């Protein structure tokens, strides 16, 4: 199917303007510049009671101006206004169904089984494609036949569509993928052969995209295409926000599972395993699985790497204290969070590594100082462990060598990207 024009689609709801309500991507010619037909692209959208968002997702797919599109919607038996909206766009859908399913991964797999395209992707019903997204990615894959999976950047938006932050990802690094899922699912397209032998893992609730990427690291070629492909929505009902801790737990467990089946150098495997066990110990402790948290910590072969490495210390502080809300914290809140850190330390280490506790407390107050721009908190952080602060200074000097000037906040606190897949997982 050729994508419809703006005039052919139903009018947008009152008050809706801009992309994809009153704007559209240019219509592409029937063939590529070399005279060959455009590859067929199949997009699957799973949905369940997201009538608030799904129309925007649908229009962002249909208004791509692409000449060879197959669009499929798999609804899980919604009871809101989702079906009313889907039926409004039925003339431009290759297939749609509304019936109970076994979860999001099962719904997407149902769509993939119905699809016939050479290039596949799924767009969740609360996310939005950017203008020309399908054209850019399909053209890239058509010109690079050796690439199996291509991914780009995404822009985080809120429930109303307001911009939050830009997620610029990075070139593909297989080893880094074991540490974090840096591939935005909503900005990824891949060839059919990627799922020829195995579809999405329906046993996973959050990280079936991450599972797919890890599963394909040894058989597929990935490529980063540095351009905006999608708008990734963060809202209170999304799994990324409402079930963030459970999502991260599944992400770390998925990484650990596949790392065991990859032939990595021993030193590298030890380092990645330490990161995975450390993250799992934090998450399990938050979920009140304290015995499991202790076991994960004990599974770290070289515990000095955790105690001495600022990256490990920062991971714990960010996860345990939600430091991004530092400006809203009262003196009592600050003290309670310090007690949380101390409780975590005692539960997982049984007081065997006192240097770790002093590093954690020091980093906590340094991070607070950076967020609140408070010199008193900075002095508190330094006094807790001067050696740790000196290590941070030395590392920061090396990191910023050759650059001009940096703010107080940049110097002692490196802001982390918003994590997502997701959903970002």
N, C-alpha and C positions, 0 to 999 in steps of 0.2 A: 504493500500500500504506500502511495505517496502521502506524505504528511499534509493535512488540510491547511488552508490559509486561515487567518484570523476571521475573515468575513464568513467563512463556511461554518465555523464553530458557533455554538450558542453564545449569546452575549454574557459577559461577566456579571457577577452579582453587583448590586449598586455600591458605589464607592470604591470598587476595586480598580486600580490603575497600574500601569507599568507592566513589567514582565511577571508572569505570562498572561496577564489579563487584557491589556490593550496594546501589547507589543509582541512581535513575532520575529523568528529568525528568517533570513532571506530564503526563498525557495531555490534549491540547488537544481542544476540541469540533470537530465535523466541519466547521463553517463559522466564518468570521471574524465579529467583532462586527457587521459590516454585512450579514451574511447570505450573503455570497458565499463560494464554496469557496476553500480555501487554495490558493495556486499550487503546482504540482507542482515539487518540488525533486529534482534528480538529482545524486547524489554518486558520484564515481568514485574508487576506491582502487587505485593501481598497487602492485604488490608483487613483490619478488624476494628470496627467502631471508631474510625478516624475520619468521619464525615466532615469534621471541622477543617481538615487539611487536604483531603484526597483530591478535590477539584483542582487545586493549584498544582499538585503533582501530575495529574492527568494532562493538564494544559501545557505544562513544561515539557512533556514528552511529545505531544501531538503538534506543537508549534515549532518543532526543530527544523522544519523545512527539508527534511531528509526524504529522498525519493524511494527508499526501499525499507520501510519500517513495518515491523510486526509487534503489535502491542497487546499484552495479555494481562488481565487483572484477576487475581484469585482472592476472593473475599471469604472470610471464615465464618460467615453467617451473622453478619452485623445486624444489630437491632436499632441503630440510629438512622440518620438520613443518608448513609453511604450508598445504598442501592438506588435511591432516587438520583443521586449524582452520577453513578456509573451508567445507569440507563440513559441518561441525557447524552452521554458520549458513546453510546453503544454502536452507532454506525461506523465509528472509526476504530473499533476494537476487533482484533482477529478472534479473540475468545475471551469469555469471562464466565465466572461461576460464583455462586454464593452458597456455601455449605460448610458444616463443621470440619475442622482439620485437626491435625495433631501438633500444631504449632507453626511458627513462622517458617522454619526451614522446610517443613513438609509442604507448606503452601507454595513456596518458591520452587521446590522440586516438581510439584504438580504443573506449574507453569512451564518449567524447562522441558518437561516431557511433551507438552502440547506444542512447543515452539519448533520452528523449522529454520531459523536463521543461522548464518555462519558465525555471527558475533552475538554474544549474549551479555546480559547484565540484569540486575534487579534494582529497582528504585523503590524504597519504602514509601508508603503513602503519606508520610509526614515530611518527606524530603522533596527537593526541587532540582531539576537539571538547570544549569546555566544556559544562556543562549548559545547556539552552535556547538553544544557539547558533543552530541552524537556525531556530527559531521567531522569534528576535529579528531576524535578517537578512531572512527571508522576509516578515515583517510590515512591516519598513521598506521593502522594495522594493515590496510591494503598495500601500503608502500613498504612495509617491513614484515614480510611473510615469516621471518624467523622468530618474531616476537609473539608470545602466546597471551600474555596478560599486560595490559597497559593501564596506568593509573595516573591521576592528576591531583590537583589541589582542591580544597573545599573551603567554603565560607560558613562559619557557624552563625546561625540566626536563631531568634527566639520564637515564641509561639505566634507573635504578631508579624514576624518577618523582618524585624529589626536586626541590623548587623551587630554581631557580638565580637568576633575576631576571625582573622584569616589563618587557616591552617595550611602552611606551605610545607609539604613533606619533603622527601629526599630521594636520591638515587637508590636503587635497590641494593641492599646489603643482606645476604642470607643470614649471616651471623647476628646482625642487629635485629632481624625479624624474630629471633628467639627471645630477645629481651623486651621488645615492644612491638605492637601492631601499628606500624606507621603507614599502612596502606588504607586510605579512606574508602570504605566499601562503596559509598554512593558515587565515587568518582572513578570507578573501575569498570572496564569492559574486558572481555576475554573471548577467545575462540572456543567453538563448541568442543574441540578435542580435549579441552581442559577438564570437562566433566564427563567425557566419553565412558570412562570405566567406573566412576564414582561420583555421585551427586553430593549435595550438602549433607553433612552429618545431622540427622534429625534427632539425635540424642542430646544435642546441645541446645541451650536456650538462648544464649547471648552471642557466642563467639564462633558460629559456624562459618563466617567469612574468614576469620583468622585461621581456623582449622583447615579451610580450603587452601589458603596461601601456604601454610606450613607443609601441607601434604604435597604441594606441587613444587617445592623449592628445588628438588633434584631432577625433575623431569620437564619443567617448563621454564621459559625465559620471560623474565619480567622487565618492564621498562617504565621509567618515570617520564611523564610528559608534562613539563612545567607550565601548566595553565589552569585556570579556574574551570572546573567541570560541574560542580554541584553546590547546592546550599544545604547544609546539614542542620536539621532543626533540633534544638535542645529545648525541652519543655517538661513540665512536671509529670506528665503521663508517660514520657518516653523511658524505655528501659535504661538508657544511658544515665538518666538523672535519678529516677525513682529507685532503681535497683543497682546502683553503681558498684557497691561493695561486692555483691554477688557476681556481677559481671566481671569484675577484676579477678575474683577467685577462679572463675571458670577460665579466664584468659591465661592465668599463670599455670593452671593445671594442664591446659592444652599445650602450652609451650613445653612444659616439662615432659609430657608424653612423647612429643615428636623429637625432642632432643636426644632421647635414648636410642632412637632409630637412625640417627645421623652420625656418620663417621667424622667426628671432630677431633682435632689434636687434643691430647689429654689436658694440657694446661688451659686451653680454651674452654673445653667442656667443664672443667672444674670451676672456672670463673663464672660461666653462664649458670651453672647449677647453683652456685652460691647466691647469685642474684635471684633466681627463681625461688629458692628455699627461703630467702630473707623476705621476699614479698609475700609468700604464702604464710609465713609465720605472722606477719603483721595483719593480713586479712583474716586469718583464722582466729587470731586473738580478738579482733574487733567483733567477729561473729560469735564470740564466746566459746570457741572450740580451743580452749587453752591447752589441753593435752596435745592436740594436733599441732598447735602453734609451737610448742616446745620441741616436738619431734622434728618439725621443719628446721628449726634453728639448730638442733643437734645434727641434722643432716648436712650442715655446712662443714666441709672438710677443713678449710683454713679460716678459722673464726677471726683471725687477726685482720683479714681483708674487710670484714664487716665493721670491726671496731675502729680501724684506722682510716677507712675510705669515706670521705665526705659524701659521696654520692649515695652510699647506703644509709648514712645518717639522715640525709635530707629526705630520702624516700620515706623513712619512718615518720619524720616530723610532719611532712605534708599529709600523710595518710592518717596519722593519729590525731592531729590537731586542727585540720582544716584551716591552715594559716592564712588563706585568702580572706577570711573574715576577721582578721586581726584588728582592724580598725573599729569593729563593733564590739570587741571584747572588753568587759569591765575588769578591774583589778582582781575581782573574785574569779571571773572566768579564766583569767591568765593563770592563776594559782591552781585552779582545778585541772587545767590542761597539763600543767607540770606534774601534778599527781597522777594523771593518766599515763604520762610517759614513764614515770617511776614504776607504776603498777605493771605496765607492759614489760619493762626491763626485768622486774623481779619474777614475773610469771614464766618468762621464756628462758631466762639464764640462771635462775636460782641464786642470784647475787654472785656469780662466779667471775664476772668480767666487769669490774667497777669502772674501768676506763670507758667502756661503752656508755654507761649512764652519764658520765660527765660530758662526753661528746654530744649525746642526745640533748641534754639540758642546755649546753652551750649553744648548739645550733638552733634550738627552739627560741632562745632569747635574741639571738642574732637575726633570725628570720622575723620575729616580732618587731625588732628595731627597724629593720628595713621597710616593713609594711607601714609602720606607724611613724617612721622618721623620728624616733625617740632616742636621744643620746643616752639617757639613763638605762634603757633596755640594752643598748649597745654595750655599755660598761658592765652590766650584769652578765651578758653573754661572754664577754672577754674574761671576767673574773672567775666564771665557772670552770673554764679550761683555757688558759692562755696559750698552751701548746697547740690546741685545736685551731684557735683563731689564727695563730701564726701560720699554720699549714694552709688555711684558707687564703691568706694573703699571698703566700708564695705561689700557690696554684693560680690565683687570679692574675698576678703579675705576669706569669708565664703565658697565661691564656690571652691577655690583652697586650702583649708585647708588640710594639710597633704601631698601636692605635693611639689616637689623640687623647680624648678625655672621656670619663665615665662618671655616672652619678653615684652617689653614696649607695643607692639601692643596687645598682649593677655590681658594685664592688663586693658586697658581702652576701648578695642573694640573687641567684639566677632563676628568673621566672620560668616556670614550666609551661609547656603547651597544654591546652585543654585536650584530654584524651577522649577518644570516641569511638570505636567500632564498634565499639559497638558495638549500643548499636555498633559502634566502631568495633566494636566489636560490633 
